[in-house]
Amino acid sequence: DIWETTIRYVEFEKRSSTLGITISPLIDPLAPSRSVIVIESVQEDTGIQDKITPGSLLNSINDKIFNNCSFDIVTRVLKLTPEGPVKLGIRSLVQQPRSLEDSQGRAIAQRIVTVRNNADFPGITLKPSSHAFIPGFTVCSILPGGLFEVDGRVKPGDIIVSLNYTDTSCMTLRNIRSMIEGACKSTSLLRVAYVENSDAIQEYTVSVHRHAKTGIGICIVGGALRDKPDNGIYIKK
């Protein structure tokens, strides 16, 4: 499961007109035909920012359970919650999406965008990433009029590393397509974490040796530039 099966309760005091949490309706990675209400962020002045991690599933508030409730209903309940003691029922992520590093331990930047239902079809083709340090799925093409072309931020060559807090390295291409299609058929959102093509430069292994007759040679083997496989380059001098 993506979220813990046990519901955990977080209690705090509501002292203003808002609860201080931001929620979103996301496509359920395990059941793309339905949506779940997820906590995206918590304001620091609530005092509970260290108790709730982004991506946690919102299950209830003050014992009002949100099973199969629409986003509009949940939003209305949160707004009408009176000031005073509040008890949130949440299910935390079993595992946070992984951070990415290169061979030197340097962080690889990830972009995060929320894609809304603004097209009738996904309009994206994908293939498994061949990048040594970035597992996931590489965007092969963006089709005109599709969900991602209308949004305009994800480009060909980018590598999608997680969808709705779920690592795509743990998903099949069929799962990913179902989630994206689900975003086209509902008002739920798609949270996409990706590495831009310009940030996805792989490292090469370079060896320098002397050939008995032709002199010094430089052999570059393995690796790829911007997720384009390269079979090696040999330079003589």
ZAMARGU-4260 file (C-alpha; in steps of 0.2 Angstrom, whole numbers, plus 5000, padded with zeros to 4 digits):
<rodrens>
0) 5000/5000/5000 | 5006/5018/4997 | 4998/5024/5014 | 4999/5016/5031 | 4984/5006/5035
5) 4984/5013/5053 | 4975/5029/5055 | 4985/5041/5066 | 4977/5056/5075 | 4985/5074/5076
10) 4977/5086/5088 | 4979/5105/5089 | 4970/5121/5092 | 4962/5130/5078 | 4964/5149/5082
15) 4959/5157/5066 | 4947/5156/5052 | 4958/5143/5043 | 4965/5126/5048 | 4982/5130/5041
20) 4983/5115/5030 | 4982/5114/5011 | 4973/5099/5003 | 4971/5093/4985 | 4961/5079/4976
25) 4974/5067/4968 | 4971/5052/4957 | 4974/5036/4968 | 4989/5027/4961 | 4981/5010/4966
30) 4964/5014/4959 | 4965/5028/4945 | 4946/5028/4943 | 4944/5036/4960 | 4952/5051/4970
35) 4959/5053/4987 | 4961/5069/4998 | 4979/5072/5002 | 4988/5085/5013 | 5000/5095/5002
40) 5007/5107/5015 | 5005/5113/5033 | 5008/5131/5039 | 5021/5133/5052 | 5010/5143/5065
45) 4999/5128/5067 | 5012/5119/5078 | 5009/5102/5069 | 5021/5105/5054 | 5033/5092/5061
50) 5019/5079/5064 | 5011/5078/5046 | 5022/5075/5031 | 5016/5081/5014 | 5007/5067/5004
55) 4998/5061/5020 | 4980/5055/5017 | 4966/5065/5026 | 4954/5052/5033 | 4944/5062/5045
60) 4942/5078/5056 | 4934/5078/5073 | 4928/5060/5069 | 4919/5066/5053 | 4926/5052/5041
65) 4929/5057/5023 | 4926/5040/5015 | 4921/5043/4996 | 4918/5062/5000 | 4920/5074/4986
70) 4934/5087/4987 | 4920/5101/4988 | 4912/5092/5003 | 4929/5090/5012 | 4934/5108/5009
75) 4917/5114/5016 | 4919/5104/5031 | 4936/5110/5035 | 4930/5128/5033 | 4915/5126/5044
80) 4926/5118/5058 | 4924/5130/5073 | 4939/5137/5082 | 4945/5126/5097 | 4952/5108/5098
85) 4954/5099/5081 | 4958/5081/5079 | 4964/5076/5061 | 4964/5058/5056 | 4978/5054/5044
90) 4987/5040/5035 | 5005/5044/5032 | 5015/5038/5016 | 5023/5021/5019 | 5039/5029/5010
95) 5043/5046/5005 | 5048/5048/4986 | 5066/5046/4984 | 5079/5060/4982 | 5091/5058/4968
100) 5110/5060/4968 | 5124/5058/4955 | 5139/5047/4958 | 5147/5061/4968 | 5133/5062/4980
105) 5127/5079/4973 | 5108/5081/4972 | 5099/5080/4956 | 5085/5094/4955 | 5067/5089/4953
110) 5053/5100/4947 | 5036/5097/4954 | 5020/5103/4945 | 5002/5100/4947 | 4993/5095/4931
115) 4974/5099/4930 | 4960/5092/4919 | 4961/5104/4904 | 4961/5091/4890 | 4952/5076/4884
120) 4967/5065/4882 | 4984/5063/4889 | 4995/5066/4874 | 5011/5059/4880 | 5022/5044/4875
125) 5034/5037/4888 | 5048/5024/4889 | 5058/5017/4903 | 5072/5028/4908 | 5090/5022/4903
130) 5098/5035/4914 | 5110/5028/4927 | 5105/5039/4941 | 5087/5043/4937 | 5075/5029/4937
135) 5058/5032/4930 | 5050/5036/4913 | 5057/5047/4899 | 5045/5058/4889 | 5047/5053/4871
140) 5034/5065/4864 | 5021/5078/4868 | 5006/5077/4857 | 4996/5093/4852 | 4980/5096/4861
145) 4984/5084/4875 | 4985/5086/4894 | 5003/5089/4895 | 5004/5100/4879 | 4991/5112/4886
150) 4999/5112/4903 | 5016/5116/4894 | 5029/5112/4907 | 5034/5094/4905 | 5044/5092/4889
155) 5051/5078/4878 | 5067/5071/4886 | 5062/5075/4904 | 5061/5060/4916 | 5046/5058/4926
160) 5051/5051/4943 | 5035/5051/4953 | 5017/5053/4951 | 5006/5058/4966 | 5020/5054/4978
165) 5023/5037/4971 | 5040/5033/4963 | 5037/5028/4945 | 5052/5016/4946 | 5039/5005/4956
170) 5026/5007/4942 | 5022/4999/4926 | 5019/5009/4910 | 5001/5003/4911 | 4999/5010/4929
175) 5006/5027/4923 | 4994/5028/4908 | 4979/5024/4919 | 4984/5038/4931 | 4986/5051/4917
180) 4970/5045/4909 | 4961/5047/4926 | 4967/5065/4927 | 4958/5068/4910 | 4942/5060/4916
185) 4939/5069/4933 | 4943/5084/4942 | 4957/5076/4952 | 4974/5082/4950 | 4991/5074/4945
190) 5006/5079/4955 | 5021/5076/4943 | 5039/5076/4949 | 5052/5076/4935 | 5070/5080/4930
195) 5072/5092/4916 | 5081/5085/4901 | 5095/5098/4904 | 5098/5092/4922 | 5099/5073/4916
200) 5116/5073/4909 | 5125/5057/4913 | 5143/5055/4917 | 5156/5046/4906 | 5169/5034/4911
205) 5185/5040/4902 | 5201/5030/4901 | 5217/5037/4893 | 5230/5025/4887 | 5245/5024/4875
210) 5244/5013/4859 | 5261/5006/4853 | 5259/5013/4835 | 5246/5026/4835 | 5251/5036/4851
215) 5239/5042/4865 | 5221/5037/4864 | 5206/5043/4874 | 5192/5031/4876 | 5175/5036/4882
220) 5164/5022/4886 | 5147/5020/4894 | 5135/5034/4900 | 5124/5045/4890 | 5121/5063/4887
225) 5103/5069/4891 | 5097/5051/4891 | 5103/5047/4873 | 5113/5031/4873 | 5131/5032/4867
230) 5141/5017/4862 | 5158/5026/4865 | 5169/5038/4856 | 5188/5035/4852 | 5199/5050/4849
235) 5217/5047/4842 | 5230/5060/4842
</rodrens>
